Amino acid sequence: MQQTLTFLKQIKKNNNREWFEKNKAVYVKAKEEYELIVQQVINNIAKFDPKVAGLEAAKATFRIYKDVRFSKDKTPYKSNFGASINPGGKKSLVAGYYMHAEPGNSFLAGGCYMPEPDKLAAIRQEIDYNFADFKKILANKDFKKYFGGISDEGKLANPPKGYDKENPAIEILKNKHFIVHHNIDDKQLLSADFPKYAATVFKAMQPFILFVREATK
């Protein structure tokens, strides 16, 4: 994925429309390379999660163009490539897998980020009702090896409405996002074995993904 990383380094230094238009061909090559890898990862995931079988990389990969309407940062382009690998592709709200390529800040992630209020309530309820099963997922050796635990990004300081502070699952129920992530360095991203490695990480994530999908179906 050398072309991809090289382009992303360049766009970070030259984040303006004039440079981008002059280097559009470089961008296209980088995007094609990234989507080729994404497709390989999709095909590998489909072996253990048939829900993503048949998904095309182009329908999973996010646009590089930023929506700057409500942002203080008015640079027009992202300095990363991202792909949401789930049933329905990038526009789907179904829990799935995410692949992020950015020089020095690449990672593999998955779950449900910023779920709608009804979906968030459903996930919390499922964890509350089936906490023993959920704890087994978090305690799995492969899950712990790659993720450690659930991300606490945006975690509430107090219990969510309807839950007692003595609830044994309360620290998890305080989460507003139910996601996990695994950092990868540039060397791993450039490895010929990366698609296989990514699938191994995502397979360790799958029981967590299935739990969240079941809660929000």
trRosetta pair geometry for C-beta under 8 A, 3 or more apart (Angstrom, degrees):
i j d omega theta_ij theta_ji phi_ij phi_ji
1 4 4.4 -37 179 37 88 126
1 5 6.0 89 121 -22 88 96
1 33 6.1 144 -130 141 60 114
1 34 6.6 67 -140 -94 108 64
1 37 5.8 -13 -80 -40 112 156
1 101 6.6 -115 165 -139 147 143
1 189 5.5 -72 55 151 135 92
1 190 5.8 -122 46 -99 80 55
1 194 7.2 -40 -11 44 120 165
2 5 6.0 -58 -147 39 32 105
2 6 6.1 31 157 -20 67 110
2 190 6.1 59 -67 -128 76 110
3 6 5.8 -57 -144 38 29 112
3 7 6.3 28 158 -18 65 107
3 26 7.9 -155 -172 -169 99 73
3 29 5.5 -89 171 128 145 102
3 30 4.9 -149 134 -97 92 68
3 33 4.8 129 62 -4 118 161
4 7 6.1 -60 -152 36 25 107
4 8 6.4 20 155 -16 63 110
4 30 4.7 126 -103 -164 49 87
4 31 7.9 117 -109 -67 90 26
4 33 5.2 -138 -45 91 97 118
4 34 4.7 112 -108 -66 134 95
4 37 7.9 -63 -24 11 155 137
4 81 6.3 -68 -163 9 116 143
4 101 5.8 -12 146 144 132 150
5 8 5.7 -57 -145 38 32 111
5 9 6.4 35 155 -21 65 103
5 101 7.2 -108 -77 172 74 109
5 103 5.2 107 -159 -81 91 93
5 186 6.3 86 -131 -143 152 108
5 189 6.9 119 -64 108 126 134
5 190 7.1 -46 -7 -73 146 103
6 9 5.9 -54 -153 32 30 111
6 10 6.5 27 151 -17 63 108
6 30 7.4 -139 65 -99 80 118
7 10 5.6 -60 -152 38 34 112
7 11 6.2 28 156 -18 71 105
7 23 7.9 167 -136 148 94 125
7 26 5.6 167 -107 145 108 99
7 27 6.1 137 -163 -100 139 50
7 29 7.7 167 -58 76 139 87
7 30 3.7 -59 12 -74 155 158
8 11 5.9 -49 -138 36 32 106
8 12 6.5 39 157 -25 61 104
8 30 7.3 167 -35 -177 75 146
8 79 5.6 101 -171 178 84 67
8 80 6.4 53 -142 -96 131 36
8 81 7.0 -104 -79 -14 125 89
8 101 7.0 -155 -45 126 159 92
8 102 6.2 -150 170 -130 147 51
8 103 5.5 171 99 -17 115 99
9 12 5.9 -56 -155 30 29 114
9 13 6.9 16 152 -8 62 108
9 103 5.1 48 -72 -24 89 160
10 13 6.0 -66 -155 42 33 103
10 14 5.9 -21 165 27 72 113
10 23 7.1 -119 131 158 139 168
10 26 7.4 -23 70 131 155 146
11 14 6.3 -77 -127 65 30 77
11 15 5.9 68 166 -88 69 73
11 19 7.8 163 -119 110 58 122
11 20 7.1 51 -123 -93 100 93
11 27 7.7 76 -70 -97 128 102
11 64 7.8 -63 -170 -177 168 130
11 77 5.5 -84 180 108 125 137
11 79 5.6 -176 96 -113 99 72
12 15 6.5 -2 -141 -48 21 108
12 79 4.0 63 -83 -134 90 138
12 103 7.5 -103 -8 40 148 121
14 19 3.9 -129 157 155 119 171
14 20 7.7 173 121 -50 98 65
14 23 7.9 80 98 13 141 145
15 19 7.8 -36 -42 56 6 131
15 75 4.0 14 135 -164 134 123
15 76 6.8 170 169 41 85 66
15 77 5.5 -149 -145 50 88 95
15 79 7.0 -65 -83 -67 123 101
16 19 5.2 85 65 14 84 101
16 20 6.9 -157 93 -8 40 94
16 75 7.5 -81 -70 -141 55 80
16 76 7.1 85 -131 22 30 111
17 20 5.5 -60 -143 40 33 114
17 21 6.0 32 162 -21 70 106
17 76 5.9 33 -62 33 86 158
18 21 6.2 -57 -149 34 24 107
18 22 6.6 20 155 -14 60 109
19 22 5.8 -63 -153 39 32 110
19 23 6.1 -4 161 10 69 116
20 23 6.2 -79 -143 55 25 90
20 24 6.7 62 153 -75 64 70
20 27 6.8 36 -160 -48 81 145
20 76 7.4 -95 -9 84 154 122
20 77 6.2 153 -88 -42 141 146
21 24 5.8 -3 -152 -44 35 109
23 26 4.4 -32 178 32 92 122
23 27 6.2 102 121 -25 82 91
24 27 5.5 -54 -153 35 36 115
24 28 6.4 39 151 -23 68 104
25 28 5.6 -49 -148 32 34 114
25 29 6.5 35 154 -18 64 104
26 29 5.9 -55 -152 36 31 111
26 30 6.4 30 151 -18 64 108
27 30 5.7 -59 -149 38 30 111
27 31 6.2 28 156 -18 67 109
27 64 7.2 -119 -162 34 121 166
28 31 5.8 -55 -145 38 28 110
28 32 6.3 31 155 -21 63 107
29 32 5.7 -54 -147 35 29 112
29 33 6.4 30 154 -20 63 105
30 33 5.8 -55 -151 35 30 111
30 34 6.4 30 152 -18 65 107
30 81 7.7 -161 142 -52 101 139
31 34 5.6 -53 -146 37 32 112
31 35 6.2 27 157 -15 66 108
31 61 7.4 122 -163 152 92 154
31 64 7.4 -99 -87 -32 119 126
31 81 7.1 172 -113 -113 66 133
32 35 5.9 -57 -144 40 28 107
32 36 6.4 37 153 -27 62 104
33 36 5.7 -52 -153 27 30 116
33 37 6.9 26 152 -13 62 103
34 37 5.9 -60 -158 37 34 107
34 38 6.3 35 147 -21 68 107
34 61 6.9 111 116 -124 113 138
34 81 4.7 -52 -154 140 161 165
34 83 7.8 175 153 -39 104 122
34 101 6.2 -140 -128 33 116 154
35 38 5.2 -48 -141 37 38 117
35 39 6.3 45 156 -25 66 100
35 57 4.0 130 -168 127 84 132
35 58 6.0 28 -145 -69 141 63
35 61 5.6 -68 -95 -36 94 152
35 83 7.9 141 -108 -87 62 136
36 39 5.9 -51 -153 31 28 112
36 40 6.9 29 148 -17 60 103
36 57 7.3 -133 -59 30 17 176
37 40 5.6 -53 -154 34 36 112
37 41 6.5 35 149 -18 67 104
37 194 6.8 -8 -155 95 123 123
37 195 6.0 -150 -161 -73 74 101
38 41 5.6 -56 -151 37 33 112
38 42 6.3 38 150 -23 67 104
38 57 4.1 121 93 -138 112 111
38 60 6.0 -174 166 82 132 126
38 61 6.1 -160 0 -67 175 104
38 83 4.6 151 -128 -74 133 174
38 85 7.3 -169 -169 -73 93 113
38 99 6.3 -179 -111 65 88 146
39 42 5.5 -48 -146 33 34 115
39 43 6.4 34 155 -19 64 104
39 56 7.4 -15 -105 -158 102 49
39 57 4.1 -74 -60 -42 83 125
40 43 5.8 -54 -150 36 30 111
40 44 6.5 29 152 -17 63 107
40 195 3.8 -47 120 -127 119 155
41 44 5.7 -58 -151 37 32 111
41 45 6.3 33 153 -20 67 105
41 83 8.0 126 68 88 136 142
41 85 6.8 -107 114 -73 109 159
41 99 6.2 78 101 -63 170 155
41 195 5.0 -133 -69 -141 67 82
41 198 4.8 -36 -122 97 117 138
41 199 6.2 -170 -147 -60 66 84
41 202 7.6 105 -177 -9 101 149
42 45 5.8 -56 -147 36 30 110
42 46 6.3 37 153 -28 64 105
42 52 6.0 -132 -157 145 84 118
42 55 5.3 -129 -158 77 135 104
42 57 6.3 -145 -7 -76 139 76
42 60 6.8 -173 -78 -14 129 161
42 85 5.6 -157 -97 -136 84 122
43 46 5.7 -47 -149 26 31 118
43 47 7.6 44 150 -31 56 92
44 47 6.0 -42 -170 9 39 115
44 195 5.9 153 -16 157 142 93
44 196 6.6 -168 -122 -105 154 45
44 198 7.3 112 72 81 142 89
44 199 3.5 -84 133 -83 129 147
45 48 6.8 -80 -169 50 44 83
45 49 5.3 -30 162 46 86 110
45 52 5.4 -1 107 68 118 143
45 85 6.2 109 32 147 166 139
45 97 6.4 -135 -118 20 153 156
45 199 5.7 -145 -63 -124 61 89
45 202 5.5 -44 -104 113 106 148
45 203 7.8 -161 -122 -64 64 73
46 49 6.5 -79 -110 73 28 64
46 50 6.1 59 -167 -114 71 43
46 52 5.4 -122 -83 84 78 85
46 53 4.0 105 -149 -87 121 73
46 54 7.7 124 -118 -5 142 51
46 55 7.8 -171 -73 23 115 95
47 199 7.6 39 38 -169 115 137
48 199 8.0 129 19 -179 116 100
48 203 5.4 58 56 -117 162 99
48 206 6.2 -82 127 -80 119 163
49 52 5.5 39 108 12 104 104
49 202 7.9 -87 2 142 135 112
49 206 5.9 -154 -65 -125 116 118
49 209 7.5 -11 -111 95 145 144
50 53 4.9 -19 -160 -13 62 123
51 86 7.7 -14 119 -169 115 57
51 87 4.5 -63 163 -64 103 115
51 94 8.0 -127 157 140 137 147
52 55 4.9 -46 -175 0 75 133
52 85 5.8 35 -142 168 147 89
52 86 6.5 -87 -92 -135 107 18
52 87 6.2 -113 -80 -67 59 59
52 96 7.1 114 -80 -141 121 119
52 97 7.8 -27 -70 24 158 113
55 59 6.4 -128 -169 75 78 114
55 60 5.9 67 156 -53 119 117
55 85 6.7 133 104 -149 155 73
55 87 7.7 -128 -70 -111 124 34
55 89 6.0 164 -149 -75 108 81
56 59 4.7 79 68 9 89 105
56 60 7.2 -170 94 -7 45 91
56 89 7.7 -11 56 -92 69 127
57 60 5.6 -67 -149 40 36 109
57 61 5.9 33 159 -26 74 111
57 83 6.9 -38 -158 -134 76 143
58 61 6.1 -52 -135 31 28 110
59 89 3.9 -74 141 -115 96 152
59 90 6.7 -161 156 8 53 91
60 83 4.4 45 130 -170 100 97
60 84 5.7 -150 -164 66 75 52
60 85 5.2 25 -151 -87 141 60
60 86 8.0 137 -125 21 101 56
60 89 5.1 -121 -80 -140 57 81
60 90 5.5 134 -153 -44 31 89
61 81 6.8 -21 -154 -176 106 98
61 82 7.3 142 -151 89 58 44
61 83 4.7 -34 -91 -98 61 93
61 90 7.0 -78 53 -50 16 138
62 78 7.8 27 111 19 116 163
62 81 7.5 166 57 -165 85 52
62 82 4.7 7 25 73 124 94
62 83 6.9 -150 -3 -85 77 38
62 84 7.1 71 -48 -8 98 95
62 90 5.7 162 -75 -144 71 148
64 77 5.3 6 149 -154 97 95
64 78 5.2 -132 -157 42 59 95
64 81 7.1 -36 -87 -96 95 73
65 76 6.7 -31 -143 165 72 85
65 77 6.5 -50 -104 -106 41 65
65 78 7.7 -30 21 -4 6 90
66 71 7.2 -53 158 32 122 158
66 73 8.0 -59 156 105 161 100
66 75 7.0 64 28 95 151 67
66 76 6.0 -176 40 -176 100 32
66 77 6.2 -171 -9 -108 100 11
66 78 5.6 138 -65 -51 95 75
67 70 7.5 11 129 27 97 84
67 71 7.4 122 103 -10 61 119
68 71 4.9 -87 -145 51 57 111
68 73 7.1 -112 -129 96 100 60
68 74 5.0 87 -175 -132 142 56
68 75 7.6 174 -95 58 133 34
68 76 6.7 -73 -27 -104 137 52
71 74 6.9 164 95 -74 94 48
78 81 7.8 136 103 -74 122 36
78 82 7.8 -65 145 0 158 104
79 102 6.4 77 115 -138 80 103
80 100 6.0 -1 174 -170 133 87
80 101 6.2 159 -164 81 78 53
80 102 3.7 -35 -104 -77 106 108
80 105 7.5 -75 -92 87 126 106
81 100 7.7 162 85 -154 51 43
81 101 4.6 -2 57 56 94 108
81 102 7.7 180 26 -62 56 67
82 98 6.7 -7 -170 -172 101 97
82 99 6.9 160 -154 84 52 54
82 100 5.0 -5 -107 -106 89 73
82 101 7.5 -164 -74 24 45 68
83 90 7.3 -95 -154 -77 50 107
83 98 7.0 165 84 -152 50 52
83 99 4.7 -4 55 55 99 100
84 89 6.8 92 87 170 95 45
84 90 4.3 118 45 -111 114 63
84 92 7.4 -170 127 52 125 85
84 96 6.1 90 174 84 81 125
84 97 7.6 149 -163 82 46 47
84 98 5.5 -16 -106 -102 63 83
85 96 5.6 -156 92 158 51 119
85 97 4.3 -22 67 71 104 98
85 98 7.1 -172 20 -79 78 30
85 99 6.6 45 -14 -7 116 104
85 202 7.9 -23 79 -131 137 151
86 89 7.1 -160 64 -57 67 6
86 92 5.3 -140 97 83 109 128
86 94 5.0 -180 157 86 124 94
86 95 6.7 -171 -130 110 138 26
86 96 2.2 -120 -81 -48 109 157
86 97 6.6 161 -63 24 78 59
87 92 6.0 -167 92 -177 58 168
87 94 5.0 -20 58 76 96 157
87 96 6.9 -169 11 -79 59 125
88 91 6.5 -98 147 74 100 75
88 92 2.9 112 88 -72 123 132
88 94 6.0 115 25 17 123 120
89 92 5.8 119 57 -5 45 105
92 96 7.2 64 90 -11 119 137
93 112 7.9 48 172 -139 74 97
93 115 7.6 107 -180 -127 109 71
93 116 7.4 6 -167 -10 151 107
93 119 7.3 -123 152 -71 124 164
93 216 8.0 -116 127 152 97 139
94 213 6.3 32 -171 -120 90 98
94 216 7.5 171 -128 97 55 121
95 110 7.2 75 174 170 85 85
95 111 5.8 -37 -149 -167 106 30
95 112 4.7 -60 -94 -59 95 92
95 178 7.9 -38 -113 90 127 108
95 209 5.2 176 130 -156 113 72
95 212 4.1 113 -78 102 166 119
95 213 4.8 -125 46 -64 113 75
95 216 6.7 123 -23 40 106 134
96 110 6.3 -102 124 -143 34 95
96 209 6.6 58 -113 -149 25 126
97 108 7.3 -17 -172 -174 98 92
97 109 7.6 148 -164 88 53 43
97 110 4.4 -30 -110 -95 52 119
97 202 4.9 11 -121 -132 144 122
97 205 6.8 119 -103 89 97 144
97 209 7.1 -31 -57 -94 77 147
98 108 7.2 152 84 -164 60 46
98 109 4.4 -20 65 70 110 88
98 110 5.8 177 12 -78 79 55
99 108 5.9 -10 -108 -113 65 75
99 198 6.5 19 -109 -155 121 139
100 105 7.8 -55 130 124 117 77
100 106 5.8 177 102 -150 74 56
100 107 5.1 7 57 54 116 72
100 108 7.4 -164 25 -79 79 30
100 109 6.8 24 -6 8 116 108
101 106 5.2 3 -125 -116 42 113
101 189 6.3 123 -127 -151 94 138
102 105 4.4 -31 95 74 114 91
102 106 5.5 171 42 -74 61 63
103 106 7.7 21 -79 -37 12 97
103 186 6.3 20 -142 -90 64 123
104 185 7.9 0 -123 -144 39 69
104 186 6.6 -16 -63 -43 47 111
106 183 7.4 109 85 -163 55 61
106 184 4.9 -52 102 73 103 91
106 185 7.3 130 48 -129 105 8
106 186 7.0 123 7 -81 126 52
106 188 7.9 -157 85 74 130 102
106 189 5.2 51 69 -69 172 137
107 181 5.1 21 162 -178 134 109
107 182 6.2 157 -163 78 84 43
107 183 4.9 -46 -101 -105 98 47
107 184 6.1 158 -104 14 37 79
108 181 6.9 158 84 -155 44 62
108 182 4.8 -13 61 59 94 100
108 184 6.4 57 -13 -20 92 121
108 198 5.8 174 -96 -140 141 84
108 201 5.0 86 89 111 155 144
108 202 6.7 -107 175 -62 131 83
109 179 5.8 16 178 179 111 112
109 180 6.5 177 -150 89 67 47
109 181 3.9 -19 -98 -101 98 86
109 182 7.2 -178 -75 19 52 64
110 179 6.7 170 89 -148 28 76
110 180 6.1 -12 59 55 75 85
110 181 7.9 155 14 -84 54 54
110 202 6.8 107 -41 -130 148 81
110 205 4.8 89 53 164 142 148
110 208 7.3 119 101 91 110 115
110 209 5.7 -42 152 -81 128 110
111 150 7.8 104 -103 -135 163 93
111 177 7.2 96 110 161 126 84
111 178 4.9 -141 176 112 124 67
111 179 3.7 -168 58 -104 132 51
111 180 5.8 118 -35 8 126 70
111 205 7.9 -108 -50 -173 78 116
111 208 6.5 -45 -91 137 94 114
111 209 6.7 -123 -88 -96 47 67
111 212 5.8 123 -151 -29 69 169
112 115 4.7 24 152 -62 119 112
112 119 6.8 -137 178 147 145 125
112 123 6.6 -152 59 -75 147 150
112 177 7.0 -165 99 -162 62 64
112 178 5.0 23 52 58 93 95
112 179 6.8 -141 52 -64 36 78
112 212 5.2 -167 -15 177 116 137
112 216 6.8 130 -95 -26 155 157
113 177 5.0 9 -129 -144 56 120
113 179 5.3 25 -75 -57 84 136
114 176 7.5 14 -104 139 50 98
114 177 6.2 -16 -43 -94 46 100
115 119 3.7 -120 176 99 116 116
115 120 4.5 158 86 -61 110 74
115 123 6.5 118 39 -8 168 134
115 177 7.5 145 -2 -119 83 52
115 178 7.3 5 -15 18 128 98
115 216 7.0 -117 -141 -105 136 141
116 119 4.8 83 55 13 77 107
116 120 6.9 -146 90 -10 33 90
117 120 5.6 -55 -142 36 28 113
117 121 6.3 29 159 -19 64 106
118 121 5.7 -52 -148 36 31 112
118 122 6.4 34 151 -22 63 106
119 122 5.5 -53 -148 35 33 114
119 123 6.5 34 154 -20 66 102
119 215 8.0 97 -168 117 69 95
119 216 4.7 31 -145 -127 96 116
120 123 5.9 -52 -149 33 31 109
120 124 6.5 29 154 -15 64 107
120 176 6.8 -16 -136 -155 136 57
121 124 5.8 -56 -149 39 31 111
121 125 6.2 32 154 -21 65 109
122 125 5.7 -55 -146 36 30 112
122 126 6.3 32 155 -21 64 105
122 215 5.0 145 136 159 92 87
122 216 5.4 128 94 -93 136 60
123 126 5.8 -54 -149 34 30 111
123 127 6.5 28 154 -16 64 106
123 178 5.4 -140 175 -18 151 152
123 212 6.0 4 -119 -135 113 79
123 215 4.7 96 -101 124 53 148
123 216 6.4 -5 -61 -55 88 100
124 127 5.8 -58 -150 38 31 109
124 128 6.2 31 153 -20 66 109
124 160 6.5 -68 -130 59 162 151
124 163 7.3 -101 171 -53 127 139
124 173 5.1 78 -144 -142 101 89
125 128 5.6 -55 -146 37 31 113
125 129 6.1 23 158 -14 67 110
125 215 7.3 152 67 -154 81 107
126 129 6.0 -58 -143 42 27 106
126 130 6.0 -25 172 30 65 110
126 134 7.9 121 126 -65 83 126
126 211 7.1 156 136 171 132 84
126 214 6.9 140 -144 98 149 92
126 215 3.5 -101 -11 -107 157 112
127 130 6.8 -80 -130 62 20 73
127 131 6.0 56 166 -91 63 72
127 134 5.1 34 -134 -56 77 169
127 169 5.5 166 140 176 102 149
127 172 6.0 -135 172 115 149 125
127 173 6.3 -173 90 -82 132 82
127 215 7.7 1 -30 -97 71 150
128 131 6.4 -5 -143 -50 20 103
128 163 7.2 -133 -95 -110 135 114
128 167 6.9 -39 -125 -168 100 135
128 169 5.8 -155 -99 58 56 144
128 173 6.6 48 -66 -91 96 131
130 133 4.4 -25 166 37 103 118
130 134 5.9 112 109 -25 82 94
130 211 8.0 -152 96 -149 132 109
131 134 5.4 -57 -143 40 36 113
131 135 6.1 41 157 -25 69 103
131 168 6.3 118 147 88 162 108
131 169 4.6 -128 -114 -64 130 127
132 135 5.9 -52 -149 32 27 112
132 136 6.9 32 150 -22 59 102
133 136 5.7 -52 -157 28 35 115
133 137 7.0 37 147 -20 64 100
133 211 7.5 170 125 -116 108 122
134 137 5.6 -49 -158 29 39 114
134 138 6.6 31 150 -12 68 106
134 169 7.5 53 72 -123 140 129
134 172 7.5 150 135 137 139 166
134 211 6.3 120 -106 -168 82 154
135 138 5.7 -57 -148 42 36 109
135 139 5.9 31 154 -19 69 113
136 139 5.7 -61 -140 42 29 109
136 140 7.0 55 153 -49 60 85
137 140 6.1 -31 -163 -8 32 114
137 143 6.4 111 162 -68 61 169
137 207 4.7 -160 -128 121 104 118
137 208 5.4 138 164 -76 131 70
137 211 6.1 -67 -56 -29 167 148
138 143 6.3 -135 -142 121 26 142
138 144 7.5 75 164 -70 56 85
138 149 6.2 33 -158 -125 112 74
138 150 7.3 -56 -110 -26 118 92
138 208 7.8 81 -74 -91 63 109
139 143 7.5 56 64 63 18 124
139 144 6.9 0 -160 -46 28 121
140 143 4.1 78 70 9 100 111
140 144 6.7 -178 85 -9 49 86
140 204 7.4 -178 112 -163 125 83
140 207 6.9 104 -15 44 156 147
141 144 5.8 -57 -145 40 30 109
141 145 6.1 38 154 -29 65 107
142 145 5.4 -48 -144 30 32 118
142 146 6.5 9 165 -1 65 108
142 203 7.9 -42 150 102 147 85
142 204 3.9 -135 141 -124 108 111
143 146 6.7 -73 -150 45 24 92
143 147 5.8 -40 179 39 65 114
143 180 7.8 -68 -164 -147 90 166
143 204 5.5 177 -78 167 50 95
143 205 7.3 117 -116 -91 83 41
143 207 7.3 -71 -69 53 130 114
143 208 6.8 124 -128 -36 127 118
144 147 7.1 -79 -114 60 17 72
144 148 6.3 51 -157 -110 57 27
144 149 7.7 18 -117 -57 69 63
145 204 7.0 -92 60 -151 101 158
146 182 4.7 -29 173 -98 90 138
146 201 5.1 158 -150 -137 148 84
146 204 5.0 116 19 89 141 150
146 205 7.4 -88 94 -53 138 86
147 150 7.8 26 152 -73 123 33
147 180 4.1 -4 -147 -177 141 123
147 181 6.9 117 -129 53 89 26
147 182 5.8 -76 -82 -66 67 92
147 204 7.4 -178 -10 119 105 116
147 205 7.0 104 -45 -93 138 88
149 180 7.5 -150 123 -116 25 100
150 172 6.5 85 37 -134 147 91
150 175 6.2 -51 133 -81 134 161
150 178 6.4 -44 -149 -149 130 60
150 179 7.0 111 -160 67 80 37
150 180 5.9 -79 -113 -78 50 81
151 175 7.8 109 86 -137 62 126
151 177 6.6 -23 84 93 110 114
151 179 5.0 -17 30 83 123 88
151 180 6.3 177 -19 -106 88 31
151 181 6.0 41 -61 6 125 102
152 155 4.2 -24 -176 -33 85 136
152 175 6.6 -109 -125 -99 55 96
153 177 5.9 -10 75 42 99 133
153 179 7.5 -17 36 56 118 118
154 175 7.6 77 85 -159 84 60
154 176 4.6 -73 122 48 117 123
154 177 5.9 81 53 -2 125 104
155 174 5.1 53 -172 121 91 105
155 175 5.4 -41 -108 -98 83 56
155 176 6.9 -164 -98 3 30 84
156 159 7.3 106 108 -118 132 6
156 160 6.1 139 21 -65 167 76
156 174 4.2 -132 55 -167 92 87
156 175 7.6 -121 8 -56 85 12
156 176 6.6 113 -38 -45 88 96
157 174 7.7 161 7 -162 6 131
158 165 7.9 -59 -162 -89 72 106
158 174 7.6 167 89 -123 21 112
159 163 4.6 -136 176 90 115 96
159 164 6.7 -46 174 137 172 9
159 165 5.1 -133 -29 -81 134 65
159 167 7.2 115 -131 25 134 118
159 170 5.5 -52 -104 -153 105 112
159 173 6.9 22 -146 98 80 116
159 174 6.5 -88 -110 -84 41 90
160 163 5.4 51 64 22 75 120
160 173 6.0 -118 20 147 112 96
160 174 6.6 177 -28 -110 88 45
163 167 5.2 -55 -176 -4 96 153
163 170 6.2 157 147 -114 122 86
163 173 5.4 -160 -159 132 172 151
164 167 5.0 130 68 -35 77 90
164 170 7.4 -89 94 -84 52 126
165 170 5.9 75 -153 -142 38 164
166 170 7.4 125 70 -33 10 140
167 170 4.3 122 70 -58 92 92
167 173 6.6 -1 100 15 139 149
169 172 5.1 -58 -179 49 81 111
169 173 5.3 85 120 -31 92 106
170 173 5.3 -59 -137 41 34 113
170 174 6.5 47 159 -34 66 97
171 174 6.0 -42 -157 15 30 116
172 175 6.1 -33 -178 -1 47 114
175 178 5.9 106 116 -80 135 66
178 212 5.7 171 107 -107 133 128
180 205 6.1 -167 70 -124 130 106
180 208 6.2 34 -4 118 135 167
182 201 5.3 -136 60 -160 159 134
184 188 4.5 -112 -172 83 100 136
184 189 5.8 120 126 -56 118 85
185 188 5.3 99 56 9 68 100
185 189 7.2 -129 105 -5 37 93
186 189 5.4 -57 -147 38 36 115
186 190 6.1 27 157 -15 69 110
187 190 6.0 -63 -147 41 27 105
187 191 6.7 47 150 -45 61 97
188 191 5.6 -39 -155 3 35 121
188 194 6.3 116 155 -105 66 95
188 197 6.6 -117 -172 107 103 161
189 194 5.9 56 -148 -117 29 146
190 194 7.3 136 54 -45 12 135
191 194 4.8 136 70 -48 83 84
191 197 7.0 48 82 -2 132 141
193 196 5.0 -58 -171 47 74 114
193 197 5.5 78 129 -29 89 103
194 197 5.4 -58 -140 39 33 112
194 198 6.0 36 161 -23 69 104
195 198 5.8 -50 -144 34 29 113
195 199 6.5 30 155 -18 61 105
196 199 5.8 -56 -152 35 31 111
196 200 6.6 35 149 -23 63 103
197 200 5.6 -52 -154 30 34 115
197 201 6.7 32 151 -16 66 103
198 201 5.8 -55 -153 36 34 110
198 202 6.2 28 152 -15 67 110
199 202 5.6 -56 -142 42 33 110
199 203 6.1 41 155 -28 66 103
200 203 5.8 -49 -147 29 28 113
200 204 6.9 29 152 -17 60 102
201 204 5.9 -56 -158 33 33 111
201 205 6.7 30 145 -18 64 109
202 205 5.2 -56 -151 38 39 117
202 206 6.8 66 148 -53 66 85
203 206 5.5 -21 -156 -13 38 121
205 208 5.5 -66 -172 45 61 114
205 209 5.8 62 136 -28 88 107
206 209 5.3 -55 -143 36 36 115
206 210 6.1 35 161 -20 70 104
207 210 5.8 -53 -144 37 31 111
207 211 6.4 37 154 -24 63 104
208 211 5.8 -54 -152 31 30 114
208 212 6.6 24 154 -13 64 106
209 212 6.0 -61 -153 40 30 107
209 213 6.2 30 152 -20 67 109
210 213 5.5 -52 -142 37 32 113
210 214 6.2 36 156 -23 65 104
211 214 5.9 -54 -151 32 27 111
211 215 6.6 26 151 -19 61 107
212 215 5.6 -54 -150 34 34 113
212 216 6.3 4 161 3 67 114
213 216 6.3 -78 -145 50 27 92
213 217 6.1 47 159 -57 68 98
214 217 6.1 -32 -141 -5 27 117
